[in-house]
Amino acid sequence: MNETNAGGARRRSVEIVVPVHNEAHVLAESIGRLHAYLEESFPFPFRITVADNASTDATWQEATELTLRLPHVHAVRLAEKGRGRALKQVWSRSTADVVAYMDVDLSTGLEGFLPLVAPLLSGHSDLAIGSRLHRQAAVVRGAKREFVSRSYNLLLKAGLAARFSDAQCGFKAIRTDVFRALAPHIEDTAWFFDTELLVLAQRNRLRIHEVPVDWTDDPDSRVDIVRTALDDLRGMARMLRTGRTRIAVPRRTSTPQVPAARPTTSAVHLDHLEYAS
């Protein structure tokens, strides 16, 4: 991923993490489509990392097979479940300048990816989110999910003074150095991880860029809306109790730091993570 341009300067790079749990039935198609789109349309060096969260089906086998077929695909296996846990582990170890994630169902239109990460690569912003509630977004989903999403974001505005419009859209990116500064202060390892990250960023006066997205609800989604909503409410209550957290975060710069290269072995074990590439 550490490529240089004609002048010998290192080009900024992006790592896209796709967290999965028991998604063997859709993994190959989704990652294949994402890989093809980025190879054809994305002008920066990139890597796709499939983060398998303790799957019990053939997800890990599918992921490792993808690493053999597709040159920009990498796979990580975690022993415990949790989207937030997976993102925290992989993002913290990334050698890319910008880290991002998207849901495996690719509900968000891929044409929104470059507008998502471009302000981070240029040094304009610190964190970027896709918004389904932006007035220019095009969203297809059921009334129940629409109601829950809008209600949750209204609660965030009222309770935590959130100035961002959509906390839970599975389409986000952040400067890697900024994430490393925030990561030790993020407690949640599941669905509230996104909200906690955004609130911490806002409280520390980081610049959050919003991108309106085209989004189509996945009818096969197995997310438990009620349980997720209750977990989110508990997370909000915790953040209200803890108050503001002042964190020393790196400031934006047009000259990125050059990270150390990661070993390029085909498979390694790192702590409780298992890698294949």
C-alpha positions in Angstrom: 0.0 0.0 0.0 3.0 2.3 0.4 3.3 3.5 -3.2 5.2 6.6 -4.5 4.4 8.9 -7.3 6.6 9.9 -10.3 8.4 12.5 -8.1 9.3 9.9 -5.5 6.8 11.2 -2.8 4.8 8.6 -1.0 1.1 8.6 -2.0 -1.6 8.7 0.7 -3.4 5.5 1.2 -6.7 4.1 2.5 -7.6 0.9 4.3 -11.2 -0.1 4.1 -12.4 -2.5 6.8 -15.5 -4.7 6.3 -16.6 -6.2 9.6 -18.4 -9.5 9.2 -20.0 -12.2 11.4 -21.4 -15.3 9.7 -21.6 -13.7 6.3 -20.2 -16.5 4.1 -23.2 -16.4 1.9 -22.6 -12.8 0.7 -18.9 -12.2 1.3 -17.4 -13.2 -2.0 -19.9 -11.3 -4.1 -19.7 -8.1 -2.0 -15.9 -8.0 -1.7 -15.5 -8.8 -5.3 -17.8 -5.9 -6.3 -16.0 -3.5 -3.9 -12.6 -4.6 -5.2 -13.5 -4.2 -8.8 -15.0 -0.8 -8.2 -12.0 0.5 -6.3 -9.5 -0.9 -8.9 -11.4 0.8 -11.7 -12.4 4.1 -10.0 -10.3 4.9 -6.9 -7.2 7.0 -7.6 -5.3 6.2 -4.4 -3.5 3.1 -3.0 -6.0 1.0 -1.0 -6.4 -2.2 0.9 -9.7 -4.0 1.8 -9.5 -5.8 5.1 -12.2 -8.4 5.9 -12.5 -8.4 9.7 -14.1 -11.7 10.7 -15.7 -11.3 14.2 -15.7 -14.9 15.6 -17.8 -16.3 12.8 -19.0 -19.9 13.2 -19.8 -20.5 9.5 -17.5 -20.6 6.5 -16.8 -16.8 6.6 -13.1 -17.2 7.5 -12.5 -19.8 4.7 -14.2 -17.5 2.2 -12.2 -14.5 3.4 -8.8 -16.3 3.1 -9.8 -17.5 -0.4 -10.5 -14.0 -1.4 -7.0 -12.9 -0.3 -5.5 -15.4 -2.7 -7.7 -14.2 -5.6 -7.8 -10.5 -5.2 -4.5 -8.5 -4.8 -5.8 -5.8 -2.5 -7.7 -8.0 -0.1 -6.5 -8.8 3.4 -8.2 -10.8 6.2 -8.2 -10.6 9.9 -9.9 -13.1 12.3 -10.9 -12.0 15.8 -11.8 -14.3 18.6 -14.6 -12.2 19.9 -17.7 -10.6 18.3 -18.3 -6.8 18.1 -18.2 -4.4 15.2 -16.6 -1.7 17.4 -14.0 -4.2 18.7 -13.1 -5.2 15.1 -12.7 -1.6 13.9 -10.7 -0.6 16.9 -8.2 -3.5 16.5 -7.7 -3.2 12.8 -7.7 0.6 12.5 -5.2 1.0 15.4 -2.7 -1.3 13.6 -3.3 0.1 10.1 -0.3 1.6 8.1 -2.7 3.6 5.9 -3.1 7.4 6.2 -6.9 7.1 6.3 -9.0 4.2 7.6 -12.6 3.6 6.7 -15.3 1.0 7.0 -18.5 -0.1 5.3 -21.1 -2.7 5.9 -20.7 -6.0 4.0 -24.2 -5.7 2.4 -22.9 -2.5 0.5 -26.2 -0.8 1.2 -24.4 2.6 0.6 -23.7 3.5 -3.0 -20.0 3.0 -3.7 -19.8 6.2 -5.7 -19.9 8.0 -2.4 -16.6 6.5 -1.2 -14.2 9.0 -2.9 -16.2 12.0 -1.6 -16.0 10.4 1.8 -12.2 10.0 2.1 -11.0 12.9 -0.2 -11.3 15.6 2.5 -9.3 13.4 4.9 -6.6 12.7 2.3 -6.3 16.4 1.5 -6.0 17.5 5.1 -9.3 19.4 5.0 -11.1 17.2 7.6 -10.4 14.7 10.4 -13.4 12.4 10.2 -16.1 11.8 7.5 -19.5 10.1 7.7 -22.1 9.1 5.2 -25.5 10.6 6.0 -28.8 9.0 5.1 -30.6 12.0 6.8 -29.0 14.7 4.6 -31.5 16.5 2.5 -29.6 15.4 -0.7 -29.5 11.7 0.4 -31.5 9.1 -1.5 -32.7 6.4 0.9 -34.9 3.3 0.4 -35.9 1.6 3.7 -38.9 0.6 5.7 -40.9 3.0 7.9 -39.8 1.3 11.1 -36.0 1.7 10.5 -36.6 5.3 9.3 -38.4 6.1 12.5 -35.8 4.5 14.8 -32.9 6.2 12.9 -34.5 9.7 13.1 -35.6 9.3 16.7 -32.1 8.1 17.8 -30.4 11.0 16.1 -32.8 13.5 17.6 -32.0 12.0 21.0 -28.3 12.5 20.3 -28.9 16.2 19.5 -31.0 16.7 22.6 -28.9 14.7 25.0 -25.3 15.0 23.8 -25.6 18.2 21.7 -24.6 16.2 18.6 -24.1 18.4 15.5 -23.8 15.5 13.1 -26.9 14.2 11.4 -26.5 10.4 11.1 -24.5 8.5 13.8 -25.1 4.9 12.7 -24.7 4.9 8.9 -22.2 2.1 8.1 -20.0 4.3 6.0 -17.3 6.2 7.8 -13.6 7.2 7.5 -11.1 8.9 9.8 -7.5 10.0 9.7 -5.5 7.1 11.2 -3.4 9.3 13.5 -6.5 10.9 14.9 -8.1 7.6 15.5 -5.1 6.3 17.4 -5.4 9.4 19.7 -9.2 8.8 20.3 -9.1 5.0 20.5 -8.0 4.6 24.2 -11.0 6.7 25.2 -13.6 4.6 23.3 -15.2 2.0 25.6 -17.9 0.5 23.5 -17.1 -2.6 21.4 -20.4 -3.0 19.5 -22.9 -0.8 17.8 -22.5 2.4 20.0 -18.8 2.5 18.9 -19.7 4.9 16.0 -21.6 7.3 18.2 -18.9 7.3 20.9 -16.3 8.0 18.3 -18.3 10.9 16.8 -19.1 12.5 20.1 -15.5 12.4 21.2 -14.4 13.9 17.9 -17.0 16.7 18.3 -16.0 17.4 21.9 -12.4 17.8 20.9 -13.3 20.2 18.1 -12.3 17.9 15.2 -13.7 18.6 11.8 -16.4 16.2 10.8 -17.3 16.0 7.1 -20.7 14.7 6.1 -21.5 13.1 2.7 -25.1 12.5 1.5 -25.4 8.9 0.3 -27.6 6.7 -1.7 -28.7 3.9 0.6 -30.9 0.9 0.1 -32.0 -1.1 3.1 -30.8 -4.7 3.2 -34.0 -6.9 3.6 -31.9 -9.7 5.0 -30.2 -7.6 7.7 -30.0 -9.5 11.0 -29.4 -6.4 13.2 -31.7 -6.5 16.2 -33.1 -3.0 16.1 -34.6 -3.1 19.7 -31.5 -4.5 21.3 -29.3 -2.1 19.4 -31.5 0.9 20.5 -31.3 -0.2 24.1 -27.5 -0.5 24.0 -27.3 2.9 22.4 -29.4 4.5 25.1 -27.1 2.9 27.7 -24.1 4.3 25.9 -25.7 7.8 25.8 -26.3 7.7 29.5 -22.7 6.7 30.1 -21.4 9.6 28.0 -23.7 12.0 29.8 -22.2 10.9 33.1 -18.5 11.0 32.0 -18.8 14.5 30.5 -16.2 16.0 28.2 -12.9 14.2 27.5 -10.1 16.4 26.4 -7.7 14.5 24.2 -4.4 15.6 22.6 -5.2 14.9 18.9 -2.9 15.5 15.9 -3.7 18.5 13.9 -4.5 18.5 10.2 -1.5 18.8 7.9 -1.0 18.7 4.1 2.2 16.5 4.6 1.2 13.0 5.9 3.5 11.1 8.2 5.1 8.0 6.6 4.1 4.9 8.7 6.4 1.9 9.1 5.7 -0.9 6.7 3.8 -4.0 7.9 5.4 -7.4 7.4 4.1 -9.0 4.2 4.0 -12.7 5.2 1.0 -14.6 3.9 -0.3 -15.4 7.3 0.7 -14.2 10.8 -0.7 -14.3 14.3 -0.7 -11.1 16.2 -1.9 -11.2 19.8 -5.5 -12.6 19.4 -5.7 -11.6 15.8 -5.1 -14.0 12.9 -4.1 -12.5 9.6 -4.2 -13.8 6.0 -3.0 -11.8 3.0 
